[in-house]
Amino acid sequence: MNATIPVGIVMCRAIRDYYALTGCKVGLKPAGGIRVSKDALNWLVLVKEDLGNDWLNSDLFRIGASGLLSDIERELYAYAFGRYPQPNTLLAA
């Protein structure tokens, strides 16, 4: 099943409630369906706003999306060079 923001909201609230009840912080790892950097940013904002800065570390929050790397590379290329790379450009070796 793909990670969606509505399900993420429910999970964040369950994590927050569990922490309030037990004092134990548990993590969140959305996976599937996160393929572009804008989606990853939406998840970062959700976690920051709903759970707080303490959850913005690799022990408590990770995105399980290997396909996301190529989009991040593409966006960084556009930032550095002012244009998106050609489709056949090798960005990472």
PyMOL commands that set and color helices and strands:
alter all, ss='L'
color gray80, all
select helices_A, chain A and resi 5-22+37-50+53-55+68-81
alter helices_A, ss='H'
color red, helices_A
deselect
rebuild
show_as cartoon
